[in-house]
Amino acid sequence: MSSRPSPVPAAAASTTAPTPPAFNKRLADAIDRDGSVLCVGLDPRLDRLEEPIADFCRRIVDATIDAVVAYKPNSAFFEQLGATGWQALETVVRHIGGARIVILDAKRGDIGPTAAAYARAAFEAIGADALTVNPYLGGDSVAPFLADATHGAFVLCHTSNPGATDFQTLPVDGRPLYHRVAARVADDWNAADNAGLVVGATYPAALEAVRALAPRLPILVPGVGAQGGDVDAALAAGLDGGGRGLIVNSSREILYADDPRSAARRLRDALNAARERHR
């Protein structure tokens, strides 16, 4: 019998799929690929709809997809319809189909198995790429949303609403609470490069302070448009060193425009012009 040795198996590395990039890297790459930092918030108000909620959102996606880097469906507008709404939300996310980043705006925050169940609902059942989360319960309530590096969590830091100053600016050991949140997320919770922050465009000074505390984190910026946030001020305050690092959300100004496509393109162009000014 021949003593010829058996063929040597191929190296494991050649048959192993490459590790997907962490969410923050994927987002930065998408900004470069799509040439946009615009996010369209899908907040379909029932009193303004003349068609089924899924049809309305799909129409908006089809009209705006060439102008945006992300969509942010607000789960409350779908949840209010019960099972029909959840089905509509899944339909809309499937319609986007991975062509753009999907950030589910649900502001979840709970502990242990409950937080893990919320994470599975957002990332597995719905198919979102990222989720907004509330840090009030502490690090163990946020950890399940950051457990998979390919999915992101945007942590509420200084929100865009008038009541943000009720608690978020209270002093904690001599510094505002939102400073503490920003520093904790940047220093301790971003080990997998998939954590971000939420800071409203209506508070540009807060946005500038957060960028100084978290120079590498992506920041989701609501409040442009109907809430009165200024595009130029927001980008001057919040861009990172590479002219990225922000995802600027607009909802009503695009959803209910006479021509959503034109409205989205105008805002994208204004954002890109501001990026060039403030690089």
DRENPA-3360 file (N, C-alpha, C; in nm, 2 decimals, always signed):
BEGIN
1 = MSSRPSPV = +0.08/-0.12/+0.00/+0.00/+0.00/+0.00/+0.09/+0.12/+0.00 ~ +0.04/+0.23/-0.06/+0.12/+0.35/-0.07/+0.12/+0.42/+0.06 ~ +0.24/+0.47/+0.09/+0.25/+0.55/+0.22/+0.24/+0.70/+0.19 ~ +0.19/+0.73/+0.07/+0.17/+0.88/+0.04/+0.08/+0.94/+0.15 ~ +0.13/+1.06/+0.20/+0.04/+1.13/+0.30/-0.09/+1.18/+0.24 ~ -0.18/+1.19/+0.33/-0.31/+1.25/+0.29/-0.29/+1.40/+0.25 ~ -0.37/+1.45/+0.16/-0.36/+1.59/+0.13/-0.38/+1.67/+0.25 ~ -0.30/+1.78/+0.26/-0.31/+1.87/+0.37/-0.44/+1.96/+0.36;
9 = PAAAASTT = -0.52/+1.96/+0.46/-0.64/+2.05/+0.45/-0.61/+2.19/+0.43 ~ -0.70/+2.26/+0.36/-0.68/+2.41/+0.34/-0.67/+2.48/+0.47 ~ -0.60/+2.58/+0.48/-0.59/+2.66/+0.61/-0.73/+2.71/+0.65 ~ -0.75/+2.71/+0.78/-0.88/+2.74/+0.83/-0.92/+2.88/+0.79 ~ -0.82/+2.97/+0.78/-0.85/+3.11/+0.75/-0.91/+3.12/+0.61 ~ -0.88/+3.03/+0.52/-0.93/+3.04/+0.38/-1.07/+3.00/+0.37 ~ -1.12/+2.93/+0.47/-1.26/+2.88/+0.46/-1.35/+2.95/+0.56 ~ -1.30/+3.04/+0.64/-1.37/+3.11/+0.74/-1.42/+3.25/+0.69;
17 = APTPPAFN = -1.54/+3.28/+0.70/-1.59/+3.41/+0.65/-1.53/+3.52/+0.73 ~ -1.50/+3.63/+0.66/-1.44/+3.74/+0.73/-1.53/+3.80/+0.84 ~ -1.48/+3.85/+0.95/-1.56/+3.91/+1.06/-1.62/+4.04/+1.01 ~ -1.76/+4.05/+1.02/-1.82/+4.17/+0.98/-1.77/+4.29/+1.06 ~ -1.77/+4.41/+1.00/-1.72/+4.53/+1.07/-1.81/+4.56/+1.18 ~ -1.76/+4.63/+1.29/-1.84/+4.68/+1.40/-1.93/+4.79/+1.34 ~ -2.04/+4.81/+1.41/-2.14/+4.90/+1.36/-2.09/+5.04/+1.33 ~ -2.00/+5.10/+1.42/-1.96/+5.23/+1.40/-1.87/+5.24/+1.27;
25 = KRLADAID = -1.79/+5.14/+1.24/-1.71/+5.14/+1.12/-1.81/+5.13/+1.00 ~ -1.91/+5.05/+1.01/-2.01/+5.03/+0.90/-2.08/+5.16/+0.87 ~ -2.11/+5.23/+0.98/-2.18/+5.36/+0.96/-2.09/+5.46/+0.89 ~ -1.96/+5.47/+0.94/-1.87/+5.56/+0.88/-1.85/+5.53/+0.73 ~ -1.84/+5.40/+0.70/-1.83/+5.36/+0.56/-1.95/+5.40/+0.48 ~ -2.07/+5.38/+0.54/-2.19/+5.42/+0.47/-2.20/+5.57/+0.44 ~ -2.16/+5.65/+0.53/-2.16/+5.80/+0.51/-2.07/+5.83/+0.39 ~ -1.95/+5.77/+0.38/-1.87/+5.79/+0.26/-1.93/+5.73/+0.13;
33 = RDGSVLCV = -1.98/+5.62/+0.14/-2.04/+5.55/+0.02/-2.16/+5.63/-0.03 ~ -2.25/+5.67/+0.06/-2.38/+5.74/+0.02/-2.36/+5.89/+0.01 ~ -2.25/+5.94/+0.05/-2.23/+6.09/+0.04/-2.33/+6.17/+0.11 ~ -2.37/+6.12/+0.23/-2.48/+6.19/+0.31/-2.47/+6.16/+0.45 ~ -2.51/+6.26/+0.54/-2.53/+6.23/+0.68/-2.67/+6.25/+0.72 ~ -2.76/+6.25/+0.62/-2.90/+6.27/+0.65/-2.97/+6.14/+0.68 ~ -3.05/+6.15/+0.79/-3.14/+6.04/+0.83/-3.28/+6.09/+0.82 ~ -3.37/+6.01/+0.76/-3.51/+6.05/+0.75/-3.58/+5.97/+0.86;
41 = GLDPRLDR = -3.65/+6.05/+0.95/-3.73/+5.98/+1.06/-3.86/+5.94/+1.01 ~ -3.90/+5.82/+1.02/-4.03/+5.77/+0.97/-4.12/+5.77/+1.09 ~ -4.19/+5.89/+1.10/-4.29/+5.91/+1.21/-4.43/+5.93/+1.15 ~ -4.49/+5.83/+1.10/-4.61/+5.84/+1.03/-4.73/+5.87/+1.12 ~ -4.77/+6.00/+1.13/-4.89/+6.04/+1.21/-5.02/+6.00/+1.14 ~ -5.10/+5.93/+1.22/-5.22/+5.87/+1.16/-5.31/+5.98/+1.11 ~ -5.31/+6.10/+1.18/-5.41/+6.20/+1.14/-5.36/+6.28/+1.01 ~ -5.24/+6.24/+0.96/-5.20/+6.30/+0.83/-5.18/+6.20/+0.72;
49 = LEEPIADF = -5.23/+6.08/+0.74/-5.21/+5.97/+0.64/-5.34/+5.96/+0.56 ~ -5.32/+5.93/+0.43/-5.44/+5.90/+0.34/-5.42/+5.76/+0.28 ~ -5.33/+5.68/+0.33/-5.30/+5.55/+0.28/-5.25/+5.46/+0.40 ~ -5.24/+5.33/+0.38/-5.19/+5.25/+0.49/-5.05/+5.29/+0.53 ~ -5.02/+5.27/+0.66/-4.90/+5.32/+0.71/-4.77/+5.26/+0.64 ~ -4.78/+5.13/+0.61/-4.66/+5.07/+0.54/-4.65/+5.13/+0.40 ~ -4.76/+5.15/+0.33/-4.75/+5.21/+0.19/-4.69/+5.35/+0.20 ~ -4.73/+5.43/+0.30/-4.68/+5.57/+0.31/-4.53/+5.56/+0.33;
57 = CRRIVDAT = -4.48/+5.48/+0.43/-4.34/+5.47/+0.46/-4.26/+5.42/+0.34 ~ -4.31/+5.32/+0.27/-4.24/+5.27/+0.15/-4.23/+5.38/+0.04 ~ -4.33/+5.46/+0.03/-4.33/+5.56/-0.07/-4.22/+5.67/-0.03 ~ -4.22/+5.70/+0.09/-4.11/+5.79/+0.14/-3.97/+5.74/+0.11 ~ -3.95/+5.61/+0.15/-3.82/+5.55/+0.13/-3.79/+5.55/-0.02 ~ -3.88/+5.51/-0.11/-3.85/+5.51/-0.25/-3.82/+5.65/-0.30 ~ -3.88/+5.76/-0.25/-3.86/+5.89/-0.29/-3.72/+5.95/-0.24 ~ -3.67/+5.90/-0.13/-3.56/+5.97/-0.06/-3.43/+5.89/-0.05;
65 = IDAVVAYK = -3.44/+5.76/-0.09/-3.32/+5.67/-0.06/-3.19/+5.72/-0.12 ~ -3.20/+5.79/-0.23/-3.07/+5.84/-0.29/-3.01/+5.96/-0.22 ~ -3.08/+6.01/-0.12/-3.03/+6.13/-0.05/-2.99/+6.10/+0.09 ~ -3.01/+5.98/+0.14/-2.99/+5.96/+0.29/-2.89/+5.85/+0.31 ~ -2.84/+5.85/+0.44/-2.76/+5.74/+0.48/-2.83/+5.64/+0.57 ~ -2.95/+5.69/+0.63/-3.02/+5.61/+0.73/-3.16/+5.65/+0.73 ~ -3.24/+5.56/+0.79/-3.38/+5.58/+0.82/-3.40/+5.55/+0.97 ~ -3.49/+5.63/+1.03/-3.52/+5.61/+1.18/-3.67/+5.59/+1.20;
73 = PNSAFFEQ = -3.72/+5.47/+1.18/-3.86/+5.45/+1.22/-3.88/+5.46/+1.37 ~ -3.98/+5.54/+1.40/-4.02/+5.56/+1.54/-4.12/+5.45/+1.58 ~ -4.08/+5.36/+1.66/-4.17/+5.24/+1.69/-4.31/+5.28/+1.74 ~ -4.32/+5.39/+1.81/-4.45/+5.42/+1.88/-4.56/+5.44/+1.77 ~ -4.52/+5.50/+1.66/-4.62/+5.52/+1.56/-4.67/+5.39/+1.49 ~ -4.59/+5.29/+1.50/-4.64/+5.16/+1.45/-4.70/+5.08/+1.57 ~ -4.65/+5.08/+1.68/-4.70/+5.00/+1.80/-4.84/+5.04/+1.83 ~ -4.88/+5.17/+1.81/-5.02/+5.21/+1.85/-5.12/+5.13/+1.77;
81 = LGATGWQA = -5.08/+5.06/+1.66/-5.18/+4.99/+1.58/-5.18/+4.84/+1.62 ~ -5.10/+4.80/+1.72/-5.10/+4.66/+1.76/-5.03/+4.57/+1.66 ~ -5.08/+4.45/+1.64/-5.02/+4.36/+1.56/-5.00/+4.41/+1.41 ~ -5.10/+4.48/+1.37/-5.10/+4.54/+1.23/-4.98/+4.63/+1.22 ~ -4.96/+4.71/+1.32/-4.84/+4.81/+1.32/-4.71/+4.74/+1.32 ~ -4.70/+4.63/+1.40/-4.57/+4.56/+1.40/-4.54/+4.50/+1.27 ~ -4.65/+4.44/+1.20/-4.63/+4.39/+1.07/-4.59/+4.50/+0.97 ~ -4.65/+4.62/+0.98/-4.61/+4.73/+0.90/-4.46/+4.77/+0.92;
89 = LETVVRHI = -4.42/+4.77/+1.04/-4.28/+4.81/+1.07/-4.18/+4.71/+1.01 ~ -4.21/+4.58/+1.03/-4.13/+4.48/+0.96/-4.13/+4.49/+0.81 ~ -4.25/+4.52/+0.75/-4.26/+4.54/+0.61/-4.17/+4.65/+0.56 ~ -4.17/+4.76/+0.63/-4.09/+4.88/+0.59/-3.94/+4.85/+0.60 ~ -3.90/+4.79/+0.71/-3.76/+4.75/+0.73/-3.71/+4.66/+0.62 ~ -3.80/+4.56/+0.59/-3.76/+4.47/+0.48/-3.75/+4.54/+0.34 ~ -3.84/+4.64/+0.33/-3.84/+4.72/+0.20/-3.71/+4.80/+0.19 ~ -3.66/+4.85/+0.30/-3.52/+4.92/+0.29/-3.42/+4.81/+0.26;
97 = GGARIVIL = -3.43/+4.69/+0.31/-3.36/+4.58/+0.26/-3.21/+4.59/+0.28 ~ -3.16/+4.66/+0.38/-3.01/+4.67/+0.39/-2.95/+4.77/+0.31 ~ -3.02/+4.84/+0.22/-2.97/+4.94/+0.13/-2.92/+5.06/+0.21 ~ -2.98/+5.09/+0.33/-2.94/+5.20/+0.41/-2.95/+5.15/+0.56 ~ -2.88/+5.22/+0.65/-2.88/+5.19/+0.79/-3.02/+5.22/+0.84 ~ -3.07/+5.13/+0.93/-3.20/+5.14/+0.99/-3.18/+5.15/+1.15 ~ -3.22/+5.27/+1.20/-3.21/+5.29/+1.34/-3.35/+5.29/+1.40 ~ -3.38/+5.19/+1.48/-3.51/+5.18/+1.54/-3.52/+5.28/+1.66;
105 = DAKRGDIG = -3.61/+5.38/+1.65/-3.62/+5.47/+1.76/-3.72/+5.43/+1.86 ~ -3.68/+5.35/+1.96/-3.77/+5.29/+2.06/-3.73/+5.33/+2.20 ~ -3.61/+5.39/+2.22/-3.57/+5.44/+2.35/-3.59/+5.34/+2.46 ~ -3.54/+5.21/+2.43/-3.55/+5.11/+2.53/-3.46/+5.12/+2.65 ~ -3.49/+5.06/+2.76/-3.40/+5.06/+2.87/-3.46/+4.98/+2.98 ~ -3.40/+4.86/+3.01/-3.44/+4.78/+3.12/-3.33/+4.69/+3.15 ~ -3.35/+4.59/+3.25/-3.24/+4.51/+3.30/-3.25/+4.37/+3.26 ~ -3.14/+4.30/+3.26/-3.14/+4.15/+3.25/-3.21/+4.10/+3.13;
113 = PTAAAYAR = -3.29/+3.99/+3.15/-3.36/+3.92/+3.04/-3.45/+4.02/+2.96 ~ -3.51/+4.12/+3.03/-3.60/+4.21/+2.96/-3.52/+4.29/+2.85 ~ -3.40/+4.34/+2.89/-3.32/+4.42/+2.79/-3.28/+4.33/+2.68 ~ -3.24/+4.20/+2.71/-3.20/+4.11/+2.61/-3.31/+4.08/+2.51 ~ -3.44/+4.07/+2.56/-3.55/+4.05/+2.48/-3.58/+4.17/+2.39 ~ -3.57/+4.29/+2.44/-3.58/+4.41/+2.36/-3.48/+4.41/+2.25 ~ -3.35/+4.37/+2.28/-3.25/+4.36/+2.18/-3.28/+4.26/+2.07 ~ -3.33/+4.15/+2.11/-3.37/+4.05/+2.00/-3.48/+4.10/+1.92;
121 = AAFEAIGA = -3.58/+4.17/+1.98/-3.69/+4.22/+1.91/-3.65/+4.32/+1.80 ~ -3.55/+4.41/+1.84/-3.51/+4.51/+1.75/-3.42/+4.46/+1.64 ~ -3.32/+4.37/+1.68/-3.22/+4.33/+1.58/-3.26/+4.20/+1.50 ~ -3.33/+4.11/+1.57/-3.36/+3.99/+1.50/-3.50/+3.99/+1.44 ~ -3.60/+4.02/+1.52/-3.74/+4.02/+1.47/-3.77/+4.13/+1.37 ~ -3.73/+4.25/+1.41/-3.75/+4.37/+1.32/-3.65/+4.38/+1.21 ~ -3.52/+4.35/+1.24/-3.41/+4.36/+1.15/-3.34/+4.50/+1.15 ~ -3.35/+4.57/+1.25/-3.29/+4.70/+1.26/-3.14/+4.69/+1.28;
129 = DALTVNPY = -3.06/+4.79/+1.23/-2.92/+4.79/+1.25/-2.88/+4.85/+1.38 ~ -2.96/+4.94/+1.44/-2.92/+5.00/+1.56/-3.05/+5.04/+1.63 ~ -3.04/+5.09/+1.76/-3.16/+5.11/+1.84/-3.12/+5.23/+1.93 ~ -3.22/+5.32/+1.96/-3.20/+5.42/+2.06/-3.23/+5.36/+2.20 ~ -3.15/+5.39/+2.30/-3.16/+5.33/+2.43/-3.15/+5.44/+2.54 ~ -3.21/+5.41/+2.65/-3.21/+5.50/+2.77/-3.11/+5.45/+2.87 ~ -3.02/+5.54/+2.92/-2.92/+5.49/+3.01/-2.95/+5.50/+3.16 ~ -3.08/+5.54/+3.19/-3.11/+5.58/+3.33/-3.09/+5.46/+3.42;
137 = LGGDSVAP = -3.11/+5.34/+3.38/-3.09/+5.22/+3.47/-2.95/+5.18/+3.48 ~ -2.86/+5.23/+3.41/-2.72/+5.20/+3.42/-2.66/+5.11/+3.32 ~ -2.53/+5.07/+3.34/-2.46/+5.00/+3.24/-2.52/+4.86/+3.21 ~ -2.57/+4.79/+3.31/-2.62/+4.66/+3.29/-2.75/+4.66/+3.20 ~ -2.82/+4.77/+3.20/-2.94/+4.78/+3.12/-2.90/+4.81/+2.97 ~ -2.78/+4.87/+2.94/-2.74/+4.90/+2.81/-2.66/+4.78/+2.75 ~ -2.59/+4.71/+2.83/-2.50/+4.60/+2.78/-2.56/+4.51/+2.68 ~ -2.69/+4.46/+2.70/-2.74/+4.37/+2.60/-2.76/+4.42/+2.46;
145 = FLADATHG = -2.77/+4.56/+2.45/-2.79/+4.62/+2.32/-2.65/+4.64/+2.25 ~ -2.54/+4.62/+2.33/-2.41/+4.64/+2.27/-2.34/+4.50/+2.26 ~ -2.41/+4.40/+2.29/-2.34/+4.27/+2.30/-2.29/+4.22/+2.16 ~ -2.36/+4.25/+2.05/-2.33/+4.22/+1.92/-2.26/+4.34/+1.85 ~ -2.14/+4.33/+1.82/-2.06/+4.45/+1.77/-2.12/+4.50/+1.63 ~ -2.19/+4.41/+1.56/-2.24/+4.45/+1.43/-2.37/+4.54/+1.44 ~ -2.43/+4.54/+1.56/-2.54/+4.63/+1.58/-2.51/+4.74/+1.68 ~ -2.57/+4.85/+1.66/-2.54/+4.97/+1.74/-2.65/+5.01/+1.84;
153 = AFVLCHTS = -2.60/+5.09/+1.94/-2.70/+5.15/+2.04/-2.66/+5.30/+2.05 ~ -2.76/+5.38/+2.02/-2.75/+5.53/+2.04/-2.81/+5.56/+2.18 ~ -2.72/+5.61/+2.27/-2.76/+5.63/+2.41/-2.81/+5.78/+2.42 ~ -2.93/+5.79/+2.48/-2.98/+5.93/+2.50/-2.89/+6.01/+2.59 ~ -2.85/+6.12/+2.55/-2.75/+6.20/+2.62/-2.81/+6.34/+2.66 ~ -2.83/+6.42/+2.55/-2.89/+6.55/+2.57/-2.99/+6.56/+2.46 ~ -3.12/+6.54/+2.49/-3.22/+6.53/+2.39/-3.27/+6.67/+2.34 ~ -3.35/+6.67/+2.23/-3.39/+6.79/+2.16/-3.51/+6.87/+2.22;
161 = NPGATDFQ = -3.58/+6.80/+2.31/-3.70/+6.86/+2.36/-3.68/+6.96/+2.47 ~ -3.78/+7.05/+2.49/-3.76/+7.16/+2.60/-3.73/+7.10/+2.74 ~ -3.80/+6.99/+2.77/-3.78/+6.93/+2.90/-3.65/+6.86/+2.92 ~ -3.56/+6.86/+2.82/-3.43/+6.80/+2.84/-3.35/+6.85/+2.96 ~ -3.38/+6.98/+2.99/-3.30/+7.05/+3.10/-3.36/+7.01/+3.24 ~ -3.47/+6.94/+3.24/-3.53/+6.91/+3.37/-3.43/+6.82/+3.45 ~ -3.37/+6.73/+3.39/-3.27/+6.64/+3.45/-3.13/+6.63/+3.39 ~ -3.13/+6.64/+3.26/-3.00/+6.61/+3.19/-2.89/+6.71/+3.22;
169 = TLPVDGRP = -2.93/+6.83/+3.26/-2.83/+6.93/+3.29/-2.80/+6.95/+3.44 ~ -2.86/+6.87/+3.52/-2.84/+6.88/+3.67/-2.70/+6.85/+3.70 ~ -2.63/+6.92/+3.79/-2.49/+6.90/+3.83/-2.47/+6.77/+3.90 ~ -2.37/+6.69/+3.86/-2.33/+6.57/+3.93/-2.18/+6.58/+3.95 ~ -2.15/+6.60/+4.08/-2.01/+6.62/+4.11/-1.94/+6.73/+4.03 ~ -2.02/+6.84/+4.01/-1.97/+6.96/+3.95/-1.98/+6.96/+3.80 ~ -2.04/+6.86/+3.74/-2.05/+6.86/+3.59/-2.20/+6.82/+3.56 ~ -2.25/+6.87/+3.45/-2.39/+6.83/+3.41/-2.40/+6.68/+3.39;
177 = LYHRVAAR = -2.52/+6.63/+3.42/-2.54/+6.49/+3.41/-2.51/+6.44/+3.27 ~ -2.55/+6.51/+3.16/-2.53/+6.47/+3.03/-2.38/+6.45/+3.00 ~ -2.29/+6.54/+3.06/-2.15/+6.52/+3.04/-2.11/+6.38/+3.10 ~ -2.16/+6.35/+3.21/-2.13/+6.22/+3.27/-2.17/+6.10/+3.18 ~ -2.29/+6.11/+3.12/-2.34/+6.01/+3.03/-2.24/+6.00/+2.91 ~ -2.21/+6.11/+2.85/-2.12/+6.11/+2.73/-1.99/+6.05/+2.76 ~ -1.93/+6.08/+2.88/-1.80/+6.03/+2.91/-1.80/+5.88/+2.94 ~ -1.91/+5.84/+3.01/-1.92/+5.69/+3.04/-1.94/+5.61/+2.92;
185 = VADDWNAA = -2.02/+5.66/+2.82/-2.04/+5.58/+2.70/-1.91/+5.58/+2.62 ~ -1.84/+5.69/+2.61/-1.71/+5.69/+2.53/-1.60/+5.61/+2.60 ~ -1.59/+5.62/+2.73/-1.48/+5.56/+2.80/-1.50/+5.41/+2.84 ~ -1.62/+5.38/+2.86/-1.65/+5.24/+2.92/-1.74/+5.15/+2.84 ~ -1.83/+5.21/+2.76/-1.94/+5.13/+2.70/-1.91/+5.10/+2.55 ~ -1.80/+5.16/+2.49/-1.78/+5.15/+2.35/-1.67/+5.05/+2.32 ~ -1.65/+4.95/+2.40/-1.54/+4.85/+2.38/-1.55/+4.78/+2.25 ~ -1.68/+4.76/+2.20/-1.70/+4.69/+2.07/-1.71/+4.78/+1.95;
193 = DNAGLVVG = -1.69/+4.91/+1.97/-1.70/+5.01/+1.87/-1.84/+5.01/+1.80 ~ -1.94/+5.01/+1.89/-2.08/+5.01/+1.84/-2.17/+5.10/+1.92 ~ -2.12/+5.19/+2.01/-2.20/+5.28/+2.09/-2.20/+5.42/+2.02 ~ -2.31/+5.48/+2.03/-2.32/+5.62/+1.99/-2.40/+5.70/+2.09 ~ -2.43/+5.83/+2.06/-2.50/+5.92/+2.15/-2.61/+5.99/+2.08 ~ -2.71/+6.03/+2.15/-2.82/+6.12/+2.09/-2.81/+6.26/+2.16 ~ -2.79/+6.36/+2.07/-2.78/+6.50/+2.12/-2.86/+6.58/+2.02 ~ -2.95/+6.67/+2.08/-3.04/+6.75/+1.99/-2.97/+6.86/+1.93;
201 = ATYPAALE = -3.01/+6.89/+1.80/-2.96/+7.01/+1.73/-3.00/+7.14/+1.79 ~ -3.11/+7.13/+1.88/-3.16/+7.25/+1.94/-3.07/+7.30/+2.06 ~ -2.97/+7.22/+2.09/-2.87/+7.26/+2.19/-2.73/+7.25/+2.14 ~ -2.69/+7.34/+2.05/-2.56/+7.33/+1.99/-2.44/+7.34/+2.09 ~ -2.46/+7.41/+2.20/-2.35/+7.42/+2.30/-2.33/+7.28/+2.37 ~ -2.44/+7.21/+2.39/-2.43/+7.08/+2.44/-2.37/+6.98/+2.34 ~ -2.40/+7.00/+2.22/-2.35/+6.91/+2.11/-2.19/+6.93/+2.11 ~ -2.15/+7.06/+2.12/-2.01/+7.09/+2.12/-1.94/+7.02/+2.24;
209 = AVRALAPR = -2.00/+7.03/+2.35/-1.94/+6.97/+2.47/-1.93/+6.82/+2.46 ~ -2.04/+6.76/+2.41/-2.04/+6.61/+2.39/-1.93/+6.57/+2.30 ~ -1.92/+6.64/+2.18/-1.81/+6.60/+2.09/-1.67/+6.61/+2.15 ~ -1.65/+6.71/+2.24/-1.52/+6.71/+2.31/-1.50/+6.59/+2.40 ~ -1.61/+6.55/+2.46/-1.60/+6.44/+2.56/-1.59/+6.30/+2.49 ~ -1.65/+6.30/+2.37/-1.66/+6.17/+2.29/-1.62/+6.19/+2.15 ~ -1.49/+6.22/+2.12/-1.44/+6.26/+1.99/-1.46/+6.15/+1.88 ~ -1.48/+6.03/+1.92/-1.48/+5.92/+1.82/-1.62/+5.86/+1.80;
217 = LPILVPGV = -1.72/+5.90/+1.88/-1.85/+5.83/+1.88/-1.94/+5.90/+1.77 ~ -2.02/+5.82/+1.70/-2.12/+5.88/+1.62/-2.23/+5.94/+1.71 ~ -2.29/+6.05/+1.66/-2.39/+6.12/+1.73/-2.52/+6.13/+1.64 ~ -2.63/+6.08/+1.69/-2.75/+6.10/+1.62/-2.82/+6.23/+1.67 ~ -2.85/+6.32/+1.57/-2.89/+6.45/+1.60/-3.03/+6.48/+1.55 ~ -3.13/+6.47/+1.64/-3.27/+6.51/+1.61/-3.28/+6.66/+1.63 ~ -3.40/+6.71/+1.58/-3.43/+6.85/+1.62/-3.41/+6.95/+1.50 ~ -3.36/+6.90/+1.39/-3.35/+6.99/+1.27/-3.48/+7.00/+1.20;
225 = GAQGGDVD = -3.52/+7.12/+1.16/-3.64/+7.14/+1.09/-3.75/+7.19/+1.18 ~ -3.86/+7.11/+1.20/-3.98/+7.16/+1.27/-3.94/+7.20/+1.41 ~ -3.84/+7.14/+1.48/-3.81/+7.17/+1.61/-3.72/+7.29/+1.62 ~ -3.67/+7.34/+1.51/-3.59/+7.46/+1.51/-3.44/+7.45/+1.52 ~ -3.39/+7.33/+1.51/-3.24/+7.32/+1.51/-3.18/+7.37/+1.39 ~ -3.06/+7.44/+1.40/-2.99/+7.50/+1.29/-2.89/+7.41/+1.23 ~ -2.89/+7.38/+1.10/-2.80/+7.29/+1.04/-2.65/+7.33/+1.06 ~ -2.62/+7.45/+1.03/-2.48/+7.50/+1.03/-2.43/+7.49/+1.17;
233 = AALAAGLD = -2.51/+7.54/+1.27/-2.46/+7.54/+1.41/-2.44/+7.39/+1.46 ~ -2.53/+7.30/+1.42/-2.52/+7.17/+1.46/-2.39/+7.10/+1.41 ~ -2.36/+7.12/+1.28/-2.25/+7.06/+1.22/-2.12/+7.12/+1.27 ~ -2.12/+7.25/+1.29/-2.00/+7.32/+1.34/-1.96/+7.27/+1.48 ~ -2.07/+7.23/+1.56/-2.05/+7.18/+1.69/-2.01/+7.04/+1.70 ~ -2.07/+6.96/+1.61/-2.06/+6.81/+1.63/-1.98/+6.73/+1.54 ~ -1.94/+6.78/+1.42/-1.86/+6.69/+1.33/-1.73/+6.64/+1.40 ~ -1.69/+6.52/+1.36/-1.56/+6.47/+1.41/-1.45/+6.52/+1.32;
241 = GGGRGLIV = -1.33/+6.48/+1.34/-1.21/+6.53/+1.27/-1.22/+6.49/+1.12 ~ -1.29/+6.39/+1.08/-1.30/+6.35/+0.95/-1.42/+6.40/+0.87 ~ -1.49/+6.49/+0.93/-1.61/+6.55/+0.86/-1.73/+6.45/+0.87 ~ -1.72/+6.36/+0.96/-1.83/+6.26/+0.97/-1.88/+6.27/+1.12 ~ -1.92/+6.15/+1.17/-1.96/+6.14/+1.31/-2.09/+6.19/+1.35 ~ -2.17/+6.25/+1.25/-2.31/+6.29/+1.28/-2.40/+6.22/+1.19 ~ -2.52/+6.19/+1.24/-2.63/+6.15/+1.16/-2.75/+6.24/+1.19 ~ -2.78/+6.33/+1.10/-2.88/+6.44/+1.13/-3.02/+6.39/+1.08;
249 = NSSREILY = -3.11/+6.39/+1.18/-3.24/+6.34/+1.15/-3.34/+6.45/+1.12 ~ -3.42/+6.43/+1.02/-3.53/+6.52/+0.99/-3.66/+6.43/+0.96 ~ -3.77/+6.47/+1.02/-3.89/+6.39/+1.00/-4.00/+6.46/+0.93 ~ -4.07/+6.55/+1.00/-4.19/+6.62/+0.94/-4.15/+6.70/+0.82 ~ -4.04/+6.77/+0.82/-4.01/+6.85/+0.71/-3.99/+6.78/+0.57 ~ -3.96/+6.65/+0.58/-3.95/+6.57/+0.46/-4.08/+6.48/+0.44 ~ -4.13/+6.42/+0.55/-4.24/+6.33/+0.53/-4.36/+6.40/+0.47 ~ -4.39/+6.52/+0.51/-4.51/+6.59/+0.47/-4.49/+6.70/+0.38;
257 = ADDPRSAA = -4.37/+6.71/+0.32/-4.34/+6.80/+0.21/-4.43/+6.77/+0.09 ~ -4.45/+6.87/+0.01/-4.52/+6.85/-0.12/-4.44/+6.76/-0.21 ~ -4.31/+6.77/-0.20/-4.22/+6.68/-0.28/-4.11/+6.63/-0.19 ~ -4.13/+6.51/-0.12/-4.03/+6.46/-0.03/-3.90/+6.44/-0.09 ~ -3.89/+6.40/-0.22/-3.76/+6.38/-0.28/-3.68/+6.51/-0.28 ~ -3.74/+6.61/-0.33/-3.67/+6.74/-0.34/-3.64/+6.79/-0.20 ~ -3.72/+6.78/-0.10/-3.70/+6.82/+0.03/-3.57/+6.75/+0.09 ~ -3.57/+6.62/+0.07/-3.45/+6.54/+0.12/-3.33/+6.58/+0.05;
265 = RRLRDALN = -3.33/+6.60/-0.08/-3.21/+6.64/-0.15/-3.16/+6.78/-0.11 ~ -3.25/+6.87/-0.09/-3.21/+7.00/-0.04/-3.14/+7.00/+0.09 ~ -3.20/+6.92/+0.18/-3.14/+6.91/+0.32/-3.00/+6.83/+0.31 ~ -3.00/+6.73/+0.23/-2.87/+6.66/+0.21/-2.76/+6.76/+0.16 ~ -2.80/+6.84/+0.06/-2.70/+6.93/+0.00/-2.66/+7.03/+0.10 ~ -2.75/+7.08/+0.18/-2.72/+7.18/+0.29/-2.63/+7.12/+0.39 ~ -2.65/+7.00/+0.43/-2.57/+6.93/+0.53/-2.43/+6.91/+0.47 ~ -2.42/+6.87/+0.35/-2.29/+6.84/+0.28/-2.21/+6.97/+0.27;
273 = AARERHR = -2.28/+7.08/+0.23/-2.21/+7.21/+0.23/-2.16/+7.26/+0.36 ~ -2.24/+7.23/+0.47/-2.19/+7.26/+0.60/-2.07/+7.17/+0.64 ~ -2.07/+7.05/+0.60/-1.96/+6.96/+0.63/-1.83/+7.01/+0.57 ~ -1.84/+7.07/+0.44/-1.72/+7.12/+0.38/-1.67/+7.24/+0.45 ~ -1.77/+7.33/+0.50/-1.73/+7.45/+0.57/-1.66/+7.42/+0.70 ~ -1.69/+7.31/+0.77/-1.65/+7.29/+0.90/-1.56/+7.17/+0.92 ~ -1.50/+7.12/+0.81/-1.40/+7.01/+0.82/-1.28/+7.06/+0.89;
% end
